[in-house]
Amino acid sequence: MSVPTTSNGHPTVGMDDEFLKVVKATKRFGTTTVFENIDLVVNRGTVSCIIGPSGAGKSTLLRCINALERLSAGRIYVNGEIIGFREHRDRHYELTDKQAALQRSKIGMVFQRFNLFPHMTVLENIVEAPIRVLRQPKAEVLERARGLLARVGLSDKETSYPAHLSGGQQQRVAIARALALQPELMLFDEPTSALDPELCGEVLDVMKQLAHQGITMIVVTHEMGFARDVADDVIFMDGGAIVERGTPGDVLERPVEERTKKFLGSVLARAPS
Amino acid sequence: MAPLLGTGLTRALRQRHGGDPETSTSDEWVIKARPVPRPGRWIATVVVGLLIAMLVHGLVTNGTFGWGTVGHYFFTSLVLSGVRLTIILTVVSMAAGIVIGIVVAVMRMSPNPLMSNASRLYIWFFRGTPLLVQLIFWYNIGALYPKISVGIPFGPSFASFTSTHVLTSLVAALVGLSLNEGAYMAEIIRSGIMAVDAGQIEAARSLGMHQRLLLRRVVLPQAMRVVIPPTGNQVITMLKTTSMCSVIAIAELLYSVELIYQRNFETIPLLIVASLWYLLMTTVLSVGQYYLERHFGRGQITMLSLNMQHRR
């Protein structure tokens, strides 16, 4: 192979530049602290898996990156742009509703519970945002949407409503819907946790395929097999902090921290993979 | 399970699970069970049948109903103009009530405490006082505020009107009905918006939809599904509530027939004329509601869609 690749075989084109940078991020709800002083850098084109027990702050961190929640302190930069604000001469200005929306449209997000729009068909779900938010020409968007549906293997479901699809199919549509905005960063919040075990595979396959196309991905997951096979980086979070971080080999096979060992022990005991 | 409800649903469900079981089993395995005897059902049938027969007999033989008079007055111009006014009152105050309802509902959910409390106060007041009182109040507003002026609050005024000229009895009726309806619609719309899953709003935001767009494209269409049945109720109630306007001399349907029977004393036939018109209008509204529900229920697996599947 002539193209240099990462440890997990993804092309390293344009890598080594920081795509996502989280600096001293803290999130509190009232008096409870969800996470505190988190520092994290994710390089362009890499796949990072965030693992850890529930309540560790993984999902909230993801939601802060997409500005669905606002940080209590700290900064998040995506592609050099600060999230949720406008920076000008060391001053911060709140974004207007529309500016914040535009910023979110550059980051795709896939939810645990799919959240497809139930009153729209599969195709309408996918074309809604590119047409209404980005105001792209309809014909072009439709063509792209059909291409995406083919990629997730659901070309025959164009006119179906979400309620008539299985969970795995719905999640694949949700991925296509997020991709339709051609985001630079894809966030996955436990994308297979609400699925029956036999349906997880089809969703994970689509995600693997995405990873190999070099899109930057951050995946909160309990699928250790996926983390081992696909991730460039595994981040273990517990109690609102990043406990350990490294290649899948380091974190999953040779963890250093006691808490990581304990967590992996309990997860792997339940689900041998 | 009640048989009327049961058959349609179970048949529809059976179809969804692939084919009729009777065609896929050999004939000798088909169970032809004797039905449970239901004497109670027979007795009930006889009793209800008798009651219906008595009712029909009375309607036909009792001359006081005056069916001829009913037919005679059904399409007279006074009655028709009453019908027209009833429709106008219903449509205008319902439309205004829905607009007020949306505004008040959104205010009620606002993080600004002044907004939400103002909205709460509005709903408290207009639901808490009788509509009849509100109507008479608006009709007599001229006594409280003889002049209405348009201008800067606490500052100069640009124009002023005499209340009794602007607030005719028709305007008073429309204002009274709309403000009252707004309070009820606000709660109905709020319940619809609250019924939309929070995940829907998050997904829309993550797709870059700004507040107004996501309200229009994601929240309201889904809220409609919940909002339509009670709103249908409100429209039908409103249609009949307009008859209260007869107290402030609005010649809607009921007032029109009153005018006639006060002259000719054919009270019952003319009340039948009014009732038949009200029934006719409610029937049309119910049919409209069915189609609206079907439109906004698209993509949902509900009792309604299962029954439609079975009928097709």
Contacts between the chains, C-beta under 8 A, distances in Angstrom:
chain1	res1	chain2	res2	distance
A	66	B	206	5.6
A	68	B	202	5.9
A	68	B	205	6.1
A	68	B	206	6.5
A	97	B	210	4.9
A	97	B	211	5.1
A	98	B	210	4.8
A	100	B	210	7.8
A	101	B	205	7.2
A	101	B	208	4.8
A	101	B	209	6.2
A	101	B	210	4.0
A	101	B	213	7.9
A	102	B	208	6.1
A	103	B	208	7.9
A	104	B	205	6.2
A	104	B	206	5.8
A	104	B	207	7.5
A	104	B	208	4.9
A	105	B	207	6.6
A	105	B	208	2.6
A	106	B	208	7.8
A	107	B	206	7.5
A	108	B	206	7.6
A	109	B	203	7.8
A	109	B	206	4.0
A	111	B	199	6.3
A	111	B	202	7.0
A	111	B	203	6.3
A	111	B	206	7.9
A	113	B	199	5.5
A	115	B	197	7.5
A	115	B	199	4.2
A	115	B	200	6.0
A	115	B	202	6.6
A	115	B	203	3.6
A	116	B	203	7.6
A	117	B	200	6.7
A	117	B	203	7.4
A	117	B	204	7.7
A	117	B	218	5.9
A	117	B	222	7.9
A	118	B	222	6.9
A	118	B	299	5.0
A	118	B	300	6.4
A	119	B	221	5.1
A	119	B	222	5.9
A	119	B	225	7.9
A	119	B	296	7.4
A	119	B	298	6.2
A	119	B	299	5.2
A	119	B	300	7.9
A	120	B	299	7.1
A	121	B	299	7.5
A	128	B	207	7.2
A	128	B	217	6.8
A	129	B	207	3.9
A	129	B	208	6.0
A	129	B	209	6.6
A	132	B	209	7.0
A	132	B	213	6.1
A	132	B	217	6.6
A	133	B	207	6.6
A	133	B	208	4.4
A	133	B	209	5.9
A	133	B	213	7.3
A	134	B	208	7.5
A	161	B	298	7.0
A	161	B	299	3.4
A	161	B	300	7.9
A	162	B	299	6.7
A	163	B	299	5.8
A	163	B	300	6.2
A	163	B	301	5.1
A	164	B	301	7.7
A	174	B	203	7.9
A	177	B	207	7.2
A	178	B	206	7.6
A	178	B	207	7.5
A	181	B	207	6.6
A	181	B	208	6.7
